[in-house]
Amino acid sequence: MTLFLLRRFGTLIGTLLAASLVVFLVLEVLPGDPAQVMLGVDAQPDTVEALRRKLGLDRPPVERYLAWVVGLATGDLGISYTYSVPVSELIAERLVLTIPLALIAMALTVVLALSLGLYAASHHGRPGDWGVMAFGQLGIAIPNFWFAILLILYFSVHLGWFSAGGFPGWGAGILPALQSLLLPAISLAIVQAAILARVTRSAVLEVLREDFVRTARAKGLSRRQALWRHVLRNALIPVVTIMGLQFANLLTGTIIIENVFYLPGVGRLVFQAITQRDLIVVKDVVVLIAALVVVVNFLVDVLYAVIDPRLRSRR
């Protein structure tokens, strides 16, 4: 197990370095000068050049990349070009909203998808199965921002149960804060739940056809008992794989949903940073999201080994 974890940790570090290099190169080739954007089009060339030197933009790309990576490793994310405050402070302020939002959306996804997937598999070929399949098709086809607007129109404008947007802050109380995150979380979760429910249904049906399940049924177990005792654990590996990928989709999906609901999270921060050409914030946020995704995939690999110990020797 130790060797397995070391190998996966080495892969994690390599992936993070590759992601940081790609992010840096992509932002390097984008047109536009951050110093010019900050000072405006009427700024004098000498003033723009002085600001470029102050921001370190006049240094060679290799030198700037290495300095940025070292800063990331030591927790120094630089100073925001727009807000003139440490980027780490900006991100920390926004993460207290985005992380709970993603976790709530993930919890809704898992509960809804596993329930529907198991129900559909245990009612294979019946109307309940067809209903879950229809939900899956509909959920995959609906864009989450359009679904978010529908939720606002019905639950906020028509019924008045929720606010149409904004976040009161955790200081206003847990209940008001969670209430403001519920509709955004449902908007994020519905598409992911539709996908995961179909995967769960297929995985459970495949395991149900295995010989060991037939043997268990022949020994007197009901379909429900065989499902919970023998099928679910063996069907979890493809389900866990999709869950790891979906967490990445939830994090990137916050960029759109936070703007729809006017939530001051990381997604809205990176959107504002892009429009203001605040590249240091864009780079740091993108790498942070990549790091979260890589760490989640690392945890998924560890979970594989826990579910099926045979996988430790194959990797």
Buried (B, 14 or more C-beta within 10 A) or exposed (E): EEEBBEEBEEBBEEBBEEBBEEBBEEBEEEEEEBBBBBBEEEBEEEEBBBBBEEBEBEEEEEEBBEBBBEBBEEEBBBBBBBBEEBBBEBBEBBBBBBBBBBBBBBEBBBEBBBBBBBBBBBBEEEEBBEBBBEBBEEBEEBEBEEBBEEBBEEBBEEEEEBBBBEBEEEEEEEEBBEBBBBBBBBBBBBBBBBBBBBBBBBBBBBBBEEEEBEEBBEEEBEEEEBBEEBBBEBBBBEBBBBBBBBBBBBBBBBBBBBBBBEBBBBBBBBBBBBEBBBBBBBBBBBBBBBBBBBEBBBBBBBBBBEBBEEBBEEE
